[in-house]
């Protein structure tokens, strides 16, 4: 048992710190791949040789893909996936060495925070499709998504404490997705959560066999695509706005939004379609009735 735990810790440390390895040239291919069909945009982290580390160029590429034509009515949901056995190993530690100055370090963490908050500000749901290890800022990325579907082999960890770099920014997303004591145990020990533990504590939405991961993710995505984009955008923005408020304020905010929702063309279309026992014909616009 001790040997097995030792090997697991070794894998976690290797995944988290792989970017500090010597002599590897950056891949020539794009760091992310973007494809879209049927309303679903899939963004693939595409640097498996560096364990999909969130380097500054990777973060810039991810931000571009998230924002690309985001207001289009054709875009209804975004899925973030990854190539290779590691979903994302966190920051590229080469960028955080003493060879770079404080200004560069600040740029890395500020852009990462921008991307994480951007995910929750986008007008469409964002799903993490996780098939492997997600550590540090990679775990933060999963926690920042609206929905997360993971394969049974996936694991989640914040092992920064083991190399002297506490996962303070990942803790922001983690602390908002997990019970406090679970999050702090992860942060203080660096020990991983299994996929089932992540599901039990609310870090992910569903856990499925690896060969069912694509099917389950697309099932959720296609269900989302059946609804009005404008109504989903309103609901998502309102959810994140109210969740940080006290109970009375949250109800004041959401009561007004419910009334505003009824003034939208798609709000009335949905009710009329229900009464008339037909499928709604969505405009996907913010236009009022």
KOLDOVO-267840 format. One line per 8 residues: number of its first residue (from 0); for each residue x negated, y, z of N, C-alpha, C, O. Coordinates in pm, whole numbers, padded with zeros to 5 digits. Atoms other than C-alpha are relative to their C-alpha. Example, Ala and Ser with C-alpha at 12.3 -4.5 7.8 and 13.67 -1.06 7.14 Angstrom:
0> -00089 -00119 00000 -01230 -00450 00780 -00090 00120 00000 -00194 00118 00066; 00082 -00119 -00006 -01367 -00106 00714 00077 00109 00073 00026 00220 00090
This chain:
0> -00083 -00121 00000 00000 00000 00000 -00086 00125 00000 -00060 00220 -00074; 00088 -00117 -00006 -00279 00242 00090 -00069 00021 -00134 -00085 00135 -00178; 00066 -00012 00130 -00454 00166 -00238 00096 00057 -00104 00057 00141 -00185; -00099 -00049 00096 -00135 00227 -00435 00026 00149 00018 00034 00223 -00079; -00020 -00142 -00027 -00077 00561 -00262 -00121 00081 -00044 -00107 00193 -00094; 00121 -00069 00043 -00435 00654 -00330 -00003 00021 -00150 -00040 00127 -00199; -00004 -00012 00146 -00392 00583 -00700 00102 00105 -00043 00079 00181 -00136; -00104 -00098 00033 -00071 00788 -00705 -00049 00141 00025 -00027 00230 -00056
8> 00053 -00134 -00027 -00240 01084 -00538 -00102 00039 -00106 -00109 00155 -00146; 00098 -00029 00104 -00517 01054 -00793 00066 00046 -00129 00019 00139 -00195; -00073 -00040 00121 -00268 01073 -01078 00056 00141 00013 00050 00220 -00081; -00057 -00133 -00021 -00100 01378 -00927 -00107 00107 -00009 -00087 00211 -00072; 00108 -00099 00003 -00430 01558 -00876 -00050 00017 -00142 -00078 00129 -00186; 00047 -00008 00138 -00540 01472 -01229 00097 00079 -00087 00056 00160 -00169; -00100 -00072 00079 -00213 01598 -01376 -00002 00148 00029 00006 00230 -00062; -00005 -00139 -00041 -00221 01919 -01177 -00123 00076 -00045 -00114 00194 -00082
16> 00126 -00071 00023 -00584 02000 -01241 -00066 -00034 -00132 -00182 00000 -00153; 00061 00046 00125 -00638 01854 -01588 -00058 00114 -00081 -00157 00096 -00152; 00048 -00113 00079 -00682 02197 -01738 -00138 00045 00042 -00201 00121 -00030; 00134 -00037 -00043 -01001 02233 -01539 -00106 -00093 -00058 -00225 -00072 -00035; 00094 00093 00059 -01158 01945 -01733 -00093 00068 -00098 -00058 00170 -00156; 00102 -00067 00080 -01471 02025 -01929 00010 -00040 -00146 00041 -00154 -00179; 00034 00027 00138 -01522 02055 -02300 00113 -00028 -00095 00086 -00050 -00214; -00109 00029 00092 -01176 01997 -02444 00036 00124 -00079 00060 00230 -00021
24> -00044 -00111 00083 -01093 02220 -02738 00152 00004 -00003 00217 -00100 00006; -00146 -00009 00007 -00738 02352 -02760 00052 -00065 -00127 -00014 -00063 -00230; -00056 00066 00117 -00510 02163 -02997 00032 00100 -00109 00065 00215 -00082; -00027 -00089 00112 -00461 02308 -03342 00150 00020 -00020 00192 00125 -00069; -00144 -00009 00023 -00087 02238 -03348 00064 00099 00097 00005 00141 00196; -00073 -00095 -00084 00174 02469 -03201 00018 -00055 00141 00038 -00175 00160; -00014 00043 -00139 00199 02460 -02824 00142 -00039 00034 00165 -00120 00124; -00139 00042 -00015 00576 02436 -02845 00060 -00021 -00138 00018 00041 -00236
32> -00075 00023 00124 00808 02304 -03113 00145 00035 00024 00202 -00002 00127; -00140 -00039 -00013 01153 02449 -03170 00079 -00058 -00116 00042 -00041 -00233; -00090 00049 00104 01429 02275 -03358 00143 00019 00049 00168 00022 00169; -00138 -00027 -00037 01803 02333 -03365 00096 -00068 -00094 00078 -00065 -00216; -00103 00066 00080 02106 02138 -03483 00126 -00010 00083 00122 -00042 00202; -00128 00016 -00067 02473 02140 -03396 00017 00084 00125 00086 00044 00218; -00012 -00089 -00115 02439 02429 -03154 -00102 -00024 00109 -00111 00054 00204; 00096 00038 -00103 02162 02258 -02954 -00142 00033 -00046 -00189 -00020 -00146
40> 00140 -00029 00027 01813 02407 -02955 -00086 -00083 00094 -00069 -00078 00216; 00095 00077 -00081 01540 02173 -02836 -00137 00065 -00011 -00189 00085 -00121; 00135 -00055 -00007 01210 02325 -02726 -00088 -00106 00064 -00064 -00149 00176; 00087 00107 -00048 00933 02069 -02687 -00136 00057 00039 -00204 00117 -00043; 00136 -00032 -00041 00622 02139 -02482 -00092 -00099 -00069 -00080 -00220 -00051; 00070 00086 00095 00366 02006 -02727 -00152 00007 00015 -00224 00026 -00083; 00145 00004 -00024 00023 01995 -02566 -00032 -00115 00095 -00086 -00092 00203; 00018 00112 -00093 00005 01644 -02418 -00145 -00023 00040 -00171 -00078 00147
48> 00141 00019 -00037 -00376 01642 -02427 -00039 00084 00121 -00134 00051 00192; 00022 -00083 -00118 -00365 01918 -02166 00115 -00017 00099 00136 00067 00187; -00113 00034 -00088 -00065 01759 -01994 00103 00114 00005 00165 00141 00108; -00101 -00106 00015 00155 02044 -02120 -00013 00109 00107 00086 00160 00158; 00025 -00104 -00100 -00008 02291 -01880 00058 00133 -00045 00057 00166 -00164; -00058 -00131 00030 00159 02631 -01860 -00110 00105 -00007 -00119 00194 00078; 00101 -00102 00027 -00135 02826 -01996 00070 00127 -00045 00190 00127 -00073; -00058 -00126 00046 -00082 03187 -02093 00057 -00014 -00142 00169 00030 -00166
56> -00057 00020 00133 -00041 03092 -02463 00124 -00091 00001 00218 -00068 -00075; -00117 00087 -00009 00200 02811 -02368 00121 00078 00051 00231 00065 -00003; -00110 -00081 -00054 00412 03052 -02161 00051 00098 -00104 00172 00120 -00115; -00041 -00094 00104 00413 03304 -02446 00080 -00070 -00108 00179 -00016 -00158; -00071 00078 00101 00522 03036 -02692 00138 -00044 00050 00235 -00039 -00025; -00128 00040 -00059 00794 02910 -02459 00095 00118 00006 00214 00104 -00024; -00085 -00120 -00006 00924 03263 -02407 00054 00035 -00139 00172 00067 -00153; -00046 -00029 00137 00940 03321 -02785 00112 -00095 -00042 00212 -00053 -00099
64> -00100 00098 00041 01133 03001 -02839 00131 00015 00077 00239 -00009 00022; -00122 -00023 -00078 01378 03078 -02559 00079 00120 -00052 00202 00118 -00056; -00065 -00125 00041 01450 03427 -02692 00038 00004 -00147 00116 00091 -00188; -00024 -00005 00145 01460 03344 -03063 00150 -00003 -00032 00220 -00099 -00001; -00139 -00008 00047 01796 03457 -03205 00099 -00046 00106 00195 -00119 00077; -00077 00054 -00113 01948 03400 -02862 00146 00044 -00003 00231 -00020 00059; -00138 -00049 00005 02261 03602 -02940 00083 -00064 -00111 00202 -00035 -00125; -00071 00066 00110 02353 03388 -03240 00114 -00087 00052 00099 -00155 00154
72> -00114 00084 -00038 02692 03220 -03218 -00030 -00147 -00025 00039 -00235 00028; 00037 00139 00030 02522 02907 -03352 -00077 -00065 00114 -00087 -00187 00122; 00075 00054 -00113 02315 02871 -03036 00092 -00015 00120 00153 00082 00164; -00096 00024 -00108 02513 02708 -02756 -00065 -00057 00125 -00013 -00041 00236; 00070 00059 -00115 02265 02525 -02533 -00147 -00020 -00038 -00179 -00043 -00155; 00143 00022 00022 01887 02492 -02495 -00046 -00118 00085 -00013 -00127 00203; 00060 00113 -00070 01704 02172 -02401 -00151 00017 -00001 -00210 00040 -00107; 00146 -00004 -00009 01344 02184 -02276 -00050 -00142 00026 -00017 -00203 00127
80> 00055 00136 -00009 01158 01856 -02334 -00152 00009 -00012 -00208 00118 -00017; 00146 -00001 00007 00794 01751 -02357 -00052 -00125 -00068 00009 -00232 -00060; 00071 00113 00058 00556 01527 -02549 -00094 -00059 00105 -00153 00014 00185; 00097 00064 -00087 00351 01272 -02358 00057 -00044 00133 00174 -00019 00163; -00045 00057 -00128 00370 01104 -02017 00016 00102 00112 00073 00070 00217; -00014 -00106 -00101 00350 01433 -01824 00091 00108 -00056 00060 00169 -00158; -00091 -00106 00045 00643 01672 -01859 -00071 00134 00001 -00072 00206 -00099; 00077 -00124 -00012 00434 01961 -01733 -00081 -00005 00129 -00028 -00034 00236
88> 00090 00011 -00115 00132 01973 -01502 -00017 00130 00078 -00094 00135 00174; 00015 -00128 -00069 00171 02336 -01397 -00098 00090 -00071 -00121 00075 -00191; 00090 -00098 00061 -00073 02618 -01457 -00129 -00065 -00049 -00172 -00169 00000; 00131 00041 00051 -00394 02577 -01655 -00105 00056 00096 -00128 00176 00100; 00092 -00045 -00104 -00653 02590 -01378 -00124 00068 -00055 -00191 00143 00017; 00112 -00071 00062 -00921 02703 -01621 00025 00150 -00003 -00068 00230 00008; -00036 -00142 00005 -00734 03033 -01644 -00004 00065 00138 00000 00187 00150; -00006 -00052 -00136 -00740 03069 -01266 -00136 -00005 00069 -00144 00013 00190
96> 00134 00005 -00059 -01114 03034 -01213 -00053 00140 00026 00005 00239 -00019; 00059 -00130 -00033 -01336 03310 -01082 -00062 00067 -00121 -00100 00184 -00114; 00053 -00060 00121 -01461 03364 -01437 00094 00106 -00056 00050 00197 -00126; -00098 -00100 00042 -01140 03557 -01505 00029 00095 00114 00019 00057 00231; -00020 -00101 -00104 -01054 03876 -01321 00143 -00004 00055 00228 -00077 00005; -00130 -00005 -00066 -00758 03957 -01099 00109 00043 -00098 00222 -00005 -00090; -00100 -00048 00098 -00583 04137 -01385 00052 -00117 -00084 00172 -00127 -00109; -00041 00116 00080 -00581 03817 -01592 00084 -00096 00084 00186 -00147 00037
104> -00077 00088 -00088 -00462 03608 -01297 00142 00054 00020 00239 -00021 00018; -00132 -00063 -00019 -00178 03856 -01239 00086 -00018 -00124 00206 -00043 -00115; -00073 00015 00126 -00081 03837 -01605 00060 -00140 -00012 00174 -00156 -00056; -00048 00138 00007 -00050 03457 -01585 00122 -00020 00090 00225 -00071 00045; -00109 00024 -00094 00169 03454 -01275 00122 00088 -00030 00236 00045 -00010; -00112 -00088 00032 00379 03752 -01385 00078 -00052 -00120 00201 -00047 -00121; -00070 00055 00116 00455 03595 -01722 00076 -00127 00038 00187 -00150 -00009; -00069 00121 -00045 00539 03265 -01555 00130 00036 00073 00234 -00025 00047
112> -00120 -00043 -00072 00782 03440 -01321 00105 00055 -00096 00224 00032 -00079; -00093 -00054 00100 00933 03622 -01619 00072 -00111 -00075 00193 -00103 -00097; -00061 00113 00073 00992 03295 -01805 00101 -00073 00088 00210 -00108 00043; -00090 00072 -00091 01146 03127 -01500 00129 00078 00023 00238 00019 00024; -00121 -00080 -00022 01386 03415 -01437 00078 00017 -00130 00201 00028 -00129; -00067 -00011 00130 01459 03446 -01809 00096 -00116 -00023 00205 -00097 -00076; -00084 00119 00020 01598 03093 -01812 00138 00020 00060 00239 -00018 00000; -00129 -00020 -00066 01870 03193 -01568 00074 00122 -00052 00194 00137 -00026
120> -00065 -00118 00057 01940 03520 -01752 00052 -00025 -00141 00130 00055 -00193; -00045 00028 00136 01995 03358 -02091 00151 -00024 -00004 00207 -00074 00094; -00146 00015 00008 02357 03353 -02213 00047 -00142 -00031 00166 -00165 -00050; -00038 00140 00026 02348 02976 -02274 -00061 -00088 00109 -00164 -00053 00166; 00057 00094 -00096 02292 02680 -02039 -00134 -00054 -00050 -00154 -00074 -00170; 00131 00055 00031 01935 02547 -02027 -00016 -00131 00076 00001 -00136 00198; 00013 00134 -00058 01874 02176 -01965 -00145 -00045 -00008 -00207 -00038 -00114; 00132 00064 00000 01543 02020 -01862 00019 -00149 -00025 00094 -00215 00047
128> -00002 00144 00029 01497 01675 -02016 -00136 -00055 00040 -00234 -00038 -00033; 00127 00036 -00062 01228 01518 -01799 -00026 -00150 -00014 00056 -00233 00026; 00037 00140 00015 01050 01197 -01886 -00147 -00015 00040 -00234 -00035 -00044; 00138 00010 -00048 00740 01181 -01669 -00022 00087 00121 00071 00119 00195; 00041 -00074 -00118 00552 01380 -01411 00017 00150 -00018 -00022 00205 -00121; -00013 -00146 00000 00641 01743 -01331 -00062 00052 00130 -00008 00029 00238; 00069 -00045 -00120 00398 01911 -01093 -00015 00151 00002 -00023 00216 -00103; 00028 -00142 -00022 00350 02260 -00948 00094 00087 -00083 00216 00077 -00068
136> -00087 -00085 00082 00477 02518 -01202 00085 -00081 -00096 00188 -00032 -00144; -00085 00089 00079 00607 02223 -01405 00124 -00041 00077 00233 -00051 00021; -00113 00028 -00088 00827 02132 -01111 00087 00125 00013 00210 00118 00018; -00070 -00129 -00003 00918 02501 -01089 00087 00017 -00124 00200 00066 -00114; -00076 -00011 00125 01030 02489 -01452 00127 -00085 00006 00234 -00039 -00035; -00117 00087 -00014 01262 02196 -01380 00102 00064 00094 00222 00068 00065; -00089 -00061 -00099 01405 02371 -01073 00067 00127 -00052 00175 00163 -00005; -00054 -00125 00054 01463 02690 -01274 00109 -00023 -00104 00188 00067 -00131
144> -00101 00028 00101 01676 02520 -01539 00138 -00017 00064 00150 -00048 00182; -00137 00009 -00051 02054 02515 -01504 00039 -00145 00030 00110 -00173 00126; -00029 00142 -00012 02074 02137 -01544 -00131 -00074 -00025 -00214 -00029 -00103; 00119 00082 00025 01805 01868 -01528 00040 -00147 -00006 00103 -00199 00086; -00023 00143 00017 01829 01513 -01660 -00137 -00067 -00002 -00224 -00026 -00078; 00132 00064 -00013 01542 01281 -01568 00009 -00150 -00024 00110 -00213 00006; 00011 00145 00011 01433 00931 -01657 -00038 -00057 00136 -00087 00014 00224; 00026 00065 -00128 01391 00679 -01377 -00148 00005 00039 -00180 00000 00158
152> 00143 -00002 -00031 01012 00695 -01403 -00053 00138 00037 -00168 00151 00078; 00046 -00137 -00025 00994 01072 -01353 -00032 00022 00148 00026 -00041 00236; 00037 -00039 -00136 00831 01223 -01044 -00021 00151 00004 -00048 00216 -00097; 00005 -00145 -00017 00818 01573 -00902 -00085 00033 00122 -00066 -00025 00229; 00090 -00029 -00112 00549 01728 -00684 -00053 00143 -00010 -00054 00204 -00117; 00067 -00131 -00008 00387 02053 -00571 -00131 -00021 00076 -00140 00013 00194; 00122 00041 -00069 00032 01936 -00493 -00106 00109 00013 -00222 00079 00043; 00100 -00107 -00006 -00136 02276 -00497 -00075 00008 00131 -00193 00043 00133
160> 00064 -00007 -00131 -00207 02259 -00126 -00125 -00088 00006 -00218 -00058 00081; 00111 00094 -00003 -00446 01969 -00194 -00126 00053 -00068 -00235 00002 -00046; 00117 -00059 00066 -00673 02184 -00411 -00023 00144 00045 -00102 00216 -00016; 00022 -00133 -00056 -00650 02501 -00204 00076 00112 -00067 00043 00229 -00046; -00084 -00103 00064 -00390 02683 -00415 00146 -00034 00030 00210 -00108 -00045; -00137 00030 -00044 -00056 02674 -00233 00099 00040 -00109 00085 00144 -00173; -00098 -00023 00107 00242 02653 -00468 00104 00103 00044 00221 00071 00062; -00089 -00105 -00051 00392 02984 -00356 00105 00040 -00102 00222 00057 -00067
168> -00101 -00036 00101 00561 03076 -00686 00093 -00117 -00031 00213 -00096 -00044; -00095 00112 00014 00699 02725 -00744 00097 -00010 00118 00210 -00056 00102; -00084 00007 -00119 00835 02750 -00389 00126 00085 -00014 00228 00056 00049; -00118 -00085 00020 01073 03026 -00504 00113 -00080 -00062 00226 -00079 -00012; -00103 00081 00067 01259 02796 -00742 00035 -00124 00082 00151 -00162 00091; -00022 00122 -00078 01214 02489 -00522 00090 00028 00121 00180 -00049 00152; -00077 -00036 -00119 01353 02664 -00215 00144 00036 -00029 00227 00037 00061; -00138 -00030 00041 01664 02758 -00412 00070 -00121 -00060 00188 -00114 -00094
176> -00059 00122 00056 01721 02405 -00541 00009 -00114 00100 00092 -00204 00086; 00009 00109 -00095 01635 02185 -00243 00030 00049 00142 00015 00168 00170; -00008 -00035 -00141 01716 02180 00128 -00138 00047 00049 -00240 -00003 00004; 00126 -00062 -00044 01451 02383 00313 -00104 -00101 00047 -00220 -00093 00009; 00097 00094 -00056 01292 02094 00498 -00056 -00095 -00105 -00172 -00137 -00096; 00050 00083 00110 01266 01883 00183 -00101 00078 -00083 -00208 00026 -00117; 00092 -00085 00077 01107 02170 -00009 -00131 00020 00074 -00238 00012 00015; 00121 -00026 -00076 00863 02243 00271 -00086 -00125 00016 -00209 -00115 00017
184> 00081 00122 -00005 00758 01880 00304 -00077 -00018 -00131 -00195 -00055 -00130; 00069 00008 00128 00679 01878 -00067 -00116 00098 -00008 -00225 00064 -00053; 00100 -00106 00009 00487 02205 -00038 -00116 -00022 00097 -00231 00007 00064; 00103 00017 -00103 00297 02114 00281 -00086 -00124 -00023 -00203 -00127 00014; 00074 00126 00016 00196 01760 00180 -00046 -00027 -00142 -00144 -00099 -00162; 00031 00030 00139 00187 01760 -00199 00051 -00135 -00046 00030 -00173 -00161; -00051 00132 00036 00357 01419 -00193 00117 00012 -00098 00196 00106 -00089; -00103 -00010 00103 00589 01346 -00487 00137 -00052 00045 00148 -00134 00136
192> -00134 00057 -00009 00962 01289 -00500 00020 -00092 -00120 -00018 -00058 -00232; -00041 00085 00111 01081 00996 -00707 00121 00064 -00068 00180 00159 -00016; -00117 -00051 00070 01355 01059 -00961 00126 -00015 00085 00209 00076 00090; -00118 00022 -00082 01614 00909 -00728 00002 00094 00121 00109 00141 00160; 00006 -00095 -00111 01494 01124 -00437 00033 00141 -00048 00102 00216 00020; -00031 -00131 00057 01509 01431 -00661 00149 00015 -00025 00206 00122 -00005; -00145 -00002 00021 01865 01340 -00751 00073 00015 00132 00167 00094 00143; -00065 -00003 -00130 01962 01282 -00389 -00004 00139 00062 00091 00182 00127
200> 00018 -00130 -00063 01829 01623 -00285 00043 00116 -00090 00041 00232 -00047; -00056 -00104 00086 01966 01815 -00585 -00098 00070 -00094 -00063 00171 -00154; 00095 -00061 00093 01652 01892 -00785 00037 -00031 -00145 00014 00050 -00234; -00048 00037 00134 01794 01706 -01086 00147 -00035 00006 00201 -00063 00113; -00144 00023 00009 02149 01650 -01205 00034 -00147 -00019 00131 -00198 00037; -00026 00141 00030 02126 01294 -01336 -00133 -00072 -00018 -00232 -00013 -00060; 00114 00087 00026 01880 01005 -01348 00050 -00118 -00082 00149 -00182 -00047; -00042 00106 00091 01903 00753 -01630 -00122 -00082 -00042 -00235 -00035 -00029
208> 00112 00076 00056 01691 00473 -01778 -00066 00079 -00113 -00001 00158 -00182; 00075 -00076 00101 01421 00606 -02010 00064 -00009 -00137 00068 00090 -00210; -00056 00016 00134 01591 00464 -02318 00138 00064 -00015 00194 00066 -00125; -00129 -00068 00005 01913 00649 -02229 -00014 00151 00019 00086 00223 00018; 00021 -00142 -00034 01756 00990 -02161 00049 00093 -00111 00119 00190 -00084; -00043 -00084 00113 01811 01138 -02507 00152 -00003 -00014 00215 00101 -00034; -00144 00016 00014 02165 01002 -02526 00076 00080 00106 00172 00150 00075; -00069 -00069 -00109 02266 01142 -02185 -00015 00152 -00013 00079 00227 00011
216> 00022 -00143 00017 02108 01481 -02252 00087 00056 -00112 00146 00164 -00098; -00083 -00046 00111 02287 01510 -02585 00149 -00006 00033 00227 00076 -00014; -00140 00010 -00043 02614 01398 -02428 00040 00126 00077 00147 00183 00053; -00027 -00122 -00077 02596 01689 -02182 -00002 00121 -00093 00085 00208 -00084; 00013 -00113 00092 02482 01929 -02455 00122 00013 -00089 00174 00123 -00108; -00115 -00003 00091 02764 01835 -02690 00128 00039 00072 00215 00104 00014; -00117 -00041 -00078 03021 01874 -02415 00000 00151 00022 00104 00216 00013; 00012 -00144 -00017 02891 02225 -02348 00037 00072 -00130 00102 00177 -00127
224> -00027 -00062 00130 02914 02302 -02721 00149 00008 -00033 00188 00084 -00122; -00145 -00004 00024 03290 02239 -02708 00065 00125 00057 00179 00157 00022; -00058 -00117 -00067 03343 02552 -02496 -00042 00130 -00068 -00132 00131 -00153; 00031 -00133 00054 03334 02922 -02580 -00134 00050 00053 -00158 00048 00174; 00129 -00052 -00042 02985 03069 -02575 00016 00123 00089 -00055 00137 00188; -00018 -00123 -00078 03112 03402 -02442 00051 -00029 00140 00012 00038 00236; -00052 00036 -00133 03302 03238 -02156 -00110 -00066 00084 -00122 -00038 00203; 00112 00062 -00071 03001 03024 -02063 -00102 00104 00044 -00155 00097 00155
232> 00097 -00106 -00034 02775 03330 -02073 00049 00081 00121 -00029 00113 00211; -00058 -00074 -00112 03011 03517 -01841 -00007 -00083 00128 -00043 -00032 00234; 00000 00086 -00118 03038 03220 -01605 -00139 -00022 00057 -00158 -00019 00178; 00137 00022 -00047 02664 03155 -01589 -00055 00124 00069 -00112 00116 00177; 00050 -00125 -00060 02578 03520 -01523 00064 00026 00135 -00001 00070 00229; -00072 -00023 -00125 02844 03541 -01255 -00044 -00096 00109 -00058 -00057 00225; 00046 00098 -00099 02731 03221 -01084 -00129 00047 00067 -00138 00047 00189; 00129 -00041 -00058 02375 03347 -01039 00010 00133 00073 -00066 00159 00167
240> -00018 -00128 -00069 02495 03692 -00939 00061 -00019 00139 00019 00044 00235; -00072 00015 -00126 02728 03571 -00664 -00072 -00089 00102 -00049 -00077 00222; 00056 00103 -00088 02514 03288 -00524 -00089 00058 00109 -00107 -00003 00214; 00088 -00063 -00099 02281 03527 -00340 00074 00093 00095 00014 00151 00185; -00078 -00094 -00079 02565 03729 -00185 00065 -00069 00120 00075 -00191 00126; -00079 00055 -00109 02753 03687 00139 00138 -00039 -00054 00174 -00002 -00166; -00125 00059 00047 03090 03514 00115 00100 00105 -00049 00157 00090 -00157; -00098 -00102 00039 03309 03826 00106 -00040 00070 -00129 00043 00092 -00217
248> 00047 -00067 00122 03094 03998 -00156 00011 -00091 -00120 00048 -00048 -00229; -00009 00097 00111 03082 03682 -00366 00143 -00009 -00052 00165 -00014 -00173; -00139 00007 00044 03460 03664 -00372 00046 00129 -00067 00127 00124 -00160; -00034 -00128 00066 03490 04034 -00462 -00052 00001 -00143 00017 00042 -00236; 00061 00004 00132 03253 03986 -00753 00077 -00094 -00091 00113 -00058 -00203; -00061 00101 00086 03417 03670 -00883 00149 00028 -00026 00201 -00009 -00131; -00139 -00038 00024 03773 03801 -00839 00010 00097 -00117 00096 00083 -00204; 00001 -00095 00111 03693 04092 -01069 -00035 -00068 -00132 00022 -00037 -00236
256> 00040 00071 00122 03523 03861 -01318 00114 -00086 -00054 00133 -00093 -00175; -00114 00080 00045 03827 03631 -01329 00101 00088 -00075 00156 00048 -00178; -00094 -00093 00067 04044 03931 -01419 -00058 00044 -00134 00013 00048 -00234; 00064 -00040 00126 03792 04048 -01680 00002 -00113 -00101 00021 -00089 -00221; -00001 00118 00087 03777 03694 -01821 00133 -00010 -00076 00136 -00047 -00193; -00133 00008 00062 04151 03710 -01891 00019 00103 -00111 00107 00087 -00195; -00013 -00103 00104 04102 04021 -02107 -00075 -00039 -00127 -00053 00022 -00232; 00077 00041 00117 03863 03841 -02343 00087 -00081 -00097 00178 -00152 -00055
264> -00075 00074 00102 03995 03699 -02669 -00003 -00149 00027 00100 -00216 00017; 00010 00144 -00024 03865 03352 -02583 00068 -00041 00130 00113 -00155 00143; -00073 00030 -00123 04015 03373 -02234 00147 -00023 -00029 00207 -00117 00023; -00141 00015 00036 04362 03420 -02381 00021 -00115 -00097 00123 -00185 -00090; -00011 00111 00096 04298 03173 -02664 00005 -00135 00071 00082 -00223 00034; 00003 00125 -00074 04217 02898 -02417 00130 -00030 00070 00177 -00144 00069; -00127 00017 -00071 04534 02952 -02215 00112 -00030 -00100 00194 -00119 -00077; -00104 00022 00101 04753 02976 -02526 -00010 -00141 -00060 00091 -00208 -00083
272> 00020 00134 00056 04599 02657 -02667 00047 -00108 00097 00105 -00208 00056; -00044 00097 -00101 04664 02473 -02341 00152 -00008 00004 00209 -00117 00006; -00146 -00004 -00006 05028 02584 -02331 00061 -00063 -00125 00163 -00132 -00119; -00051 00049 00128 05075 02497 -02698 -00047 -00142 -00032 -00015 -00196 -00138; 00050 00137 00015 04903 02161 -02654 -00078 -00020 -00131 -00053 -00112 -00208; 00088 00008 00117 04641 02224 -02924 -00143 00030 00044 -00166 00078 00154; 00138 -00032 -00029 04266 02258 -02939 -00023 00150 -00020 00028 00206 -00117; 00027 -00143 00017 04141 02616 -02887 -00093 00025 -00118 -00178 -00057 -00152
280> 00089 -00045 00107 03977 02800 -03173 -00079 00118 00055 -00029 00230 00062; 00079 -00101 -00069 03696 02993 -03011 -00060 00101 -00097 -00100 00067 -00209; 00068 -00104 00077 03563 03323 -03142 -00146 00013 00043 -00230 00062 -00033; 00134 -00009 -00057 03253 03299 -02919 -00048 00145 00014 -00168 00171 00022; 00036 -00141 -00008 03261 03678 -02894 00042 00060 00133 00119 00000 00208; -00040 -00073 -00121 03292 03929 -02612 00118 00093 -00025 00152 00175 00060; -00110 -00087 00033 03583 04095 -02787 00119 -00022 00094 00146 -00133 00140; -00118 00009 -00086 03890 04174 -02582 00123 -00023 -00086 00128 00013 -00204
288> -00123 00036 00071 04235 04053 -02677 00076 00126 -00040 00183 00117 -00100
